[in-house]
Amino acid sequence: RLKPKTTKPFSLRMSSIGKSASQMWYEKNGYARDEELSATTLLKFLYGDIVEELLLTLAQLAGHTVTDRQKEVELEGVKGHIDAIIDGELVDVKSASSFSYNRFEDGSLKDNDSFGYYMQISGYAKGLGKEQGYFLAMDKQMANTCVLTVNPFDMPDAVARIKQLKEALESSTPIPCGCTPVVEKNGNEYLSAQCSYNPYKHHAHPGLRTFLYSTGPRFFTKVVKEPNVAEIIDGRVVQRM
């Protein structure tokens, strides 16, 4: 049976500096997640670890020099562990769905970086004294792979971000989510994809309503006209007539 790792006291990590300050505030202050990590989610995390090992091993077999796997990096007191240095260059390995993989392949990730990957790799690069880095990505459905270069001019300011987060996390009151909702023509508003991944979204948005679409759940902050799909109410799926 897959079980989550033992809960550790909150600490700001390099892997989380791209996340919203609101999400980290709730985590730091001990709020319960909307739901516990399921076995399937934990299995996806495990699969991602396996993909990382596979790609780095294949890189070695192809004749590349792979070093410093899981090397600790520190920046402004925030620590993290890189995936590897390949041929002297910083590389962050990512496994993704076909939809997300396309953003690595066509370079559009920087314009739609829901998980803060650019901020994360920028922190690693700054901590290592490097000007750029690379994403080695794999489509976990189709097994396509690509390399996305993160140039110096695409690197966000990780130092400024860390200072901003440290200050924000000292707040005694919840930090607003700050996400711009998606507005429908009928006046309904729901969380963007980035905000919907926040495991504390129901704390950040009291009264949030969840409707089940064929493409997945949507979390509505405002309902003018009820969607003609099932809704989750008190943990139960309620069908609309």
C-alpha positions as CSV (number, residue, x, y, z in Angstrom):
1,R,0.0,0.0,0.0
2,L,1.3,3.4,-0.9
3,K,1.6,5.8,2.0
4,P,2.6,9.5,2.2
5,K,5.9,10.4,3.7
6,T,5.9,11.3,7.4
7,T,4.8,14.9,7.8
8,K,7.6,17.2,8.6
9,P,7.5,20.7,10.0
10,F,6.9,23.4,7.3
11,S,10.0,24.9,5.7
12,L,10.4,26.9,2.5
13,R,12.0,24.7,-0.1
14,M,13.4,25.5,-3.5
15,S,10.8,23.2,-5.1
16,S,8.0,25.3,-3.7
17,I,9.1,28.9,-4.4
18,G,7.1,28.9,-7.6
19,K,3.9,28.1,-5.7
20,S,1.5,30.7,-4.5
21,A,2.2,32.5,-1.2
22,S,-1.5,31.8,-0.3
23,Q,-1.0,28.0,-0.6
24,M,2.2,28.0,1.5
25,W,0.6,30.2,4.2
26,Y,-2.1,27.7,4.8
27,E,0.4,24.8,4.8
28,K,2.7,26.6,7.2
29,N,-0.2,27.4,9.6
30,G,-1.4,23.8,9.8
31,Y,-4.6,24.0,7.9
32,A,-6.0,20.7,6.6
33,R,-5.8,20.0,2.9
34,D,-9.0,19.8,0.9
35,E,-8.3,16.1,0.7
36,E,-5.5,13.7,1.6
37,L,-3.2,12.5,-1.2
38,S,-4.8,9.5,-2.8
39,A,-3.0,6.3,-3.6
40,T,-3.3,7.1,-7.3
41,T,-1.7,10.5,-6.7
42,L,1.1,8.9,-4.8
43,L,1.6,6.4,-7.6
44,K,1.9,9.3,-10.1
45,F,4.6,10.8,-7.9
46,L,6.4,7.4,-7.8
47,Y,6.0,7.2,-11.6
48,G,7.6,10.6,-12.0
49,D,10.6,9.4,-9.9
50,I,10.9,6.3,-12.1
51,V,10.9,8.5,-15.2
52,E,13.6,10.7,-13.8
53,E,15.8,7.7,-13.1
54,L,15.1,6.2,-16.5
55,L,16.0,9.4,-18.4
56,L,19.2,10.1,-16.4
57,T,20.3,6.4,-16.9
58,L,19.6,6.7,-20.7
59,A,21.6,9.9,-20.8
60,Q,24.5,8.1,-19.3
61,L,24.2,5.1,-21.6
62,A,24.2,7.6,-24.6
63,G,27.6,8.8,-23.5
64,H,26.7,11.9,-21.6
65,T,28.3,12.8,-18.3
66,V,25.7,12.8,-15.5
67,T,26.9,14.1,-12.1
68,D,25.6,15.7,-8.9
69,R,22.3,13.8,-8.8
70,Q,20.2,15.2,-5.9
71,K,23.0,17.6,-5.0
72,E,21.8,20.1,-2.3
73,V,21.6,23.7,-3.4
74,E,21.0,26.7,-1.1
75,L,19.9,30.2,-1.9
76,E,19.0,32.9,0.6
77,G,18.7,30.2,3.3
78,V,16.3,28.1,1.2
79,K,17.5,24.6,0.3
80,G,16.6,22.2,-2.5
81,H,18.0,19.3,-4.5
82,I,18.7,19.4,-8.2
83,D,18.0,16.4,-10.4
84,A,21.4,16.4,-12.1
85,I,24.2,18.1,-14.0
86,I,24.5,16.7,-17.5
87,D,27.7,17.6,-19.5
88,G,28.3,20.4,-17.0
89,E,24.8,21.9,-17.4
90,L,21.9,22.1,-14.9
91,V,19.1,19.8,-15.9
92,D,15.6,19.4,-14.3
93,V,13.8,16.3,-15.3
94,K,10.0,16.4,-15.8
95,S,7.4,13.8,-16.7
96,A,4.2,15.3,-18.1
97,S,0.9,14.4,-19.8
98,S,0.7,14.8,-23.5
99,F,-1.1,18.2,-23.1
100,S,1.5,19.5,-20.7
101,Y,4.4,18.0,-22.6
102,N,3.6,20.1,-25.6
103,R,4.5,23.2,-23.6
104,F,8.0,21.9,-23.1
105,E,8.3,20.9,-26.7
106,D,7.1,24.2,-28.3
107,G,8.6,26.4,-25.6
108,S,5.2,27.9,-24.5
109,L,5.7,26.7,-20.9
110,K,7.1,30.1,-19.8
111,D,3.8,31.7,-20.8
112,N,1.7,29.1,-19.0
113,D,3.8,27.8,-16.1
114,S,1.0,26.6,-13.7
115,F,3.5,24.8,-11.4
116,G,6.2,27.5,-11.1
117,Y,8.8,25.3,-12.8
118,Y,10.7,28.4,-14.2
119,M,11.0,29.9,-10.7
120,Q,12.2,26.6,-9.3
121,I,15.0,26.1,-11.9
122,S,16.0,29.7,-11.6
123,G,16.6,29.2,-7.9
124,Y,18.7,26.1,-8.6
125,A,20.7,28.0,-11.2
126,K,21.3,31.0,-9.0
127,G,22.4,28.8,-6.1
128,L,24.9,27.0,-8.4
129,G,26.1,30.2,-10.0
130,K,24.8,29.2,-13.5
131,E,23.1,31.6,-16.0
132,Q,20.8,29.0,-17.6
133,G,19.3,25.6,-17.2
134,Y,17.5,22.9,-19.1
135,F,14.3,20.9,-18.7
136,L,14.5,17.3,-19.9
137,A,10.9,16.4,-20.4
138,M,9.1,13.1,-21.2
139,D,5.5,12.6,-22.4
140,K,4.5,9.8,-20.0
141,Q,1.7,8.7,-22.3
142,M,3.5,8.7,-25.7
143,A,7.2,8.5,-24.4
144,N,8.3,11.4,-26.5
145,T,11.2,13.4,-25.0
146,C,12.6,16.9,-25.6
147,V,14.9,19.4,-24.1
148,L,13.8,23.0,-23.3
149,T,16.5,25.6,-22.8
150,V,15.8,28.2,-20.1
151,N,17.8,31.2,-21.2
152,P,19.2,33.9,-18.9
153,F,16.6,36.4,-20.0
154,D,13.8,33.9,-19.2
155,M,15.0,33.3,-15.7
156,P,12.7,35.0,-13.1
157,D,14.4,36.7,-10.1
158,A,14.5,33.8,-7.5
159,V,16.2,35.9,-4.9
160,A,13.5,38.6,-4.9
161,R,10.9,35.8,-4.9
162,I,12.3,34.1,-1.8
163,K,12.5,37.4,0.0
164,Q,8.9,38.2,-0.9
165,L,7.7,34.8,0.3
166,K,9.6,35.0,3.6
167,E,7.9,38.3,4.3
168,A,4.5,37.1,3.2
169,L,4.6,34.0,5.3
170,E,5.1,36.0,8.5
171,S,1.5,37.4,8.0
172,S,-0.9,36.7,10.9
173,T,-3.8,36.5,8.5
174,P,-4.4,34.4,5.4
175,I,-2.9,35.6,2.2
176,P,-5.4,36.2,-0.6
177,C,-5.1,33.8,-3.5
178,G,-4.6,36.5,-6.1
179,C,-5.7,34.4,-9.0
180,T,-7.8,35.8,-11.7
181,P,-11.0,33.7,-12.2
182,V,-12.3,32.4,-15.5
183,V,-15.5,34.4,-16.3
184,E,-18.2,32.7,-18.4
185,K,-20.7,34.6,-20.6
186,N,-23.5,33.8,-18.1
187,G,-21.6,35.5,-15.3
188,N,-20.3,32.3,-13.6
189,E,-16.8,32.4,-12.4
190,Y,-14.5,29.5,-11.6
191,L,-10.8,29.0,-10.6
192,S,-8.1,28.9,-13.3
193,A,-6.2,25.7,-13.8
194,Q,-3.3,27.0,-11.7
195,C,-5.6,27.9,-8.7
196,S,-7.5,24.7,-9.0
197,Y,-4.4,22.7,-8.0
198,N,-4.1,24.6,-4.7
199,P,-4.8,21.9,-2.0
200,Y,-6.1,24.7,0.2
201,K,-8.5,26.3,-2.3
202,H,-11.6,25.7,-0.2
203,H,-10.0,27.7,2.7
204,A,-8.9,30.4,0.3
205,H,-12.3,30.6,-1.3
206,P,-15.1,30.0,1.3
207,G,-18.3,28.8,-0.4
208,L,-16.4,27.3,-3.3
209,R,-18.7,24.9,-5.3
210,T,-17.4,22.0,-7.3
211,F,-19.1,20.8,-10.5
212,L,-18.1,17.8,-12.5
213,Y,-17.5,18.3,-16.2
214,S,-16.4,15.7,-18.7
215,T,-13.0,17.4,-18.7
216,G,-12.7,17.3,-15.0
217,P,-13.9,19.3,-11.9
218,R,-14.4,23.0,-12.0
219,F,-14.4,25.1,-8.8
220,F,-16.8,28.0,-8.9
221,T,-16.4,31.1,-6.8
222,K,-19.6,32.6,-8.3
223,V,-22.6,30.9,-9.7
224,V,-25.2,33.0,-11.5
225,K,-26.7,30.1,-13.5
226,E,-26.2,26.6,-12.2
227,P,-24.2,24.3,-14.6
228,N,-26.2,21.4,-15.9
229,V,-23.7,18.8,-14.6
230,A,-23.3,16.9,-11.4
231,E,-22.1,18.8,-8.3
232,I,-20.2,17.5,-5.3
233,I,-22.0,18.5,-2.1
234,D,-20.7,17.4,1.3
235,G,-18.6,14.7,-0.3
236,R,-21.5,13.3,-2.3
237,V,-22.0,13.5,-6.1
238,V,-25.5,15.1,-6.7
239,Q,-26.8,14.7,-10.2
240,R,-28.7,17.5,-12.0
241,M,-32.0,16.6,-13.6
